[in-house]
Amino acid sequence: MQSIPYGRQNIEQDDIDAVVKTLTADFLTQGPKVKEFEDRFAEYVGSKYAVAVNNATSGLHLSVLALGLKEGERVITTSITFAASANCIRYAGGEVWFADIDPDTYLLSLESTKKLIESKPKGFFKGIIPVDFAGLPVDLEDFRALANEHDLWIIEDACHAPGGFFTDSKGDKQMCGNGNYADIGVFSFHPVKHIACGEGGMVTTNSESLYKKLSSLRTHGITKENMSENHGGWFYEMQELGFNYRLTDIQCALGITQLAKNNKGVARRNEIANTYKQAFNGKVKYQNLPEGTYNAHHLFVVEVEDRKGLYDFLRTHNIFAQIHYIPVHTLPYYKEIGYGSADLSNAETYYSKCISLPMFPSLTDDEQAFVIEKVLSYIYG
Ligand SMILES: Cc1ncc(COP(=O)(O)O)c(C=O)c1O
């Protein structure tokens, strides 16, 4: 059996053709493919606007800036995520506050978030960044109600979840990143994610003013619109301090063909998840799926008592499982700035047991059967 990674991109001939075609076109960057990708992505998730960026970390950075986060202001997120969900708060000089996770869904717990918010005076926090961890959509309707009560914004870190949805209390499907309940959604196109651009990201919103701010900050704050003066066709103004967080046409061409097969990929991911669940039911704990929720399954995580033993055992069989994630509050940088002793017992218990098994559309049935057999034989002998 060849080595089996935990995740893998799926590049086919149409992806290659699209990239090659763009290489000989007029624009390698800042050309028509960017807008086309943005329009298609917005249509796919159901948001009004989408802004392509060079990676999701940049997208998260732009999002907190667009929402006006300032030095010393406080934002709540989960510790069971990639560091970028918290780092974006630090980039703006903000303070990260971690609430605990739900032990069954592994998502930011609404109760823990509410408790944290209510333990402080009104106005103490500015926003919440829930993460659709592993591809499981957060119920943003509940978070929106809490956020409205306390005048907070919400950035949905949807990096794991393009194609996922939850069902709201009216029975409507709410696609991750559609902006109906969160102010902004952020997606990643790193190759282990659903849509591979090499590096890449997308920021979605339904707010025209946020869209304009995000677009400006992505390109140095430079604009040719609403200028205070105009000396000719070449003229532009830099109206605020922005960045170069642009995505190239080459990457957007790849993003467009990748996006077109995302539904198929997510369906295959769910098929793989169901096979794991059938094999592990009653034997190995896995992420709970709330009713009406469609998990986009970036990951398939299980919890086992001897996690390190299983991880090492799988490697001897060329199965490269992975751990998602080392809790962010325990990373040396966050420990040094005072988070090491945060009381996040669900996150820490989860981390001591979690392991992500191979999950990607081109995983074959034989490979998956091999993984299942090795996991069960390690646990049950
Ligand atoms: C939950 C989450 N947020 C943000 C990011 C950052 O994405 P990128 O690598 O595109 O900057 C990642 C990437 O792993 C992630 O998993």
Ligand as a Chemical Component Dictionary entry (heavy atoms), coordinates in Angstrom:
data_LIG
# 
_chem_comp.id                   LIG 
_chem_comp.type                 NON-POLYMER 
_chem_comp.pdbx_formal_charge   0 
_chem_comp.three_letter_code    LIG 
# 
loop_
_chem_comp_atom.comp_id 
_chem_comp_atom.atom_id 
_chem_comp_atom.alt_atom_id 
_chem_comp_atom.type_symbol 
_chem_comp_atom.charge 
_chem_comp_atom.model_Cartn_x 
_chem_comp_atom.model_Cartn_y 
_chem_comp_atom.model_Cartn_z 
_chem_comp_atom.pdbx_ordinal 
LIG C1 C1 C 0 -9.416 27.284 10.342 1  
LIG C2 C2 C 0 -8.358 27.947 9.523  2  
LIG N1 N1 N 0 -8.320 29.283 9.458  3  
LIG C3 C3 C 0 -7.400 29.931 8.725  4  
LIG C4 C4 C 0 -6.440 29.253 8.017  5  
LIG C5 C5 C 0 -5.418 30.004 7.233  6  
LIG O1 O1 O 0 -5.492 29.668 5.887  7  
LIG P1 P1 P 0 -4.322 30.043 4.863  8  
LIG O2 O2 O 0 -3.300 28.952 4.960  9  
LIG O3 O3 O 0 -5.002 30.068 3.532  10 
LIG O4 O4 O 0 -3.773 31.364 5.256  11 
LIG C6 C6 C 0 -6.434 27.855 8.041  12 
LIG C7 C7 C 0 -5.413 27.105 7.296  13 
LIG O5 O5 O 0 -5.011 26.024 7.640  14 
LIG C8 C8 C 0 -7.399 27.191 8.828  15 
LIG O6 O6 O 0 -7.421 25.855 8.894  16 
# 
loop_
_chem_comp_bond.comp_id 
_chem_comp_bond.atom_id_1 
_chem_comp_bond.atom_id_2 
_chem_comp_bond.value_order 
_chem_comp_bond.pdbx_ordinal 
LIG C1 C2 SING 1  
LIG C2 N1 SING 2  
LIG C2 C8 DOUB 3  
LIG N1 C3 DOUB 4  
LIG C3 C4 SING 5  
LIG C4 C5 SING 6  
LIG C4 C6 DOUB 7  
LIG C5 O1 SING 8  
LIG O1 P1 SING 9  
LIG P1 O2 DOUB 10 
LIG P1 O3 SING 11 
LIG P1 O4 SING 12 
LIG C6 C7 SING 13 
LIG C6 C8 SING 14 
LIG C7 O5 DOUB 15 
LIG C8 O6 SING 16 
# 
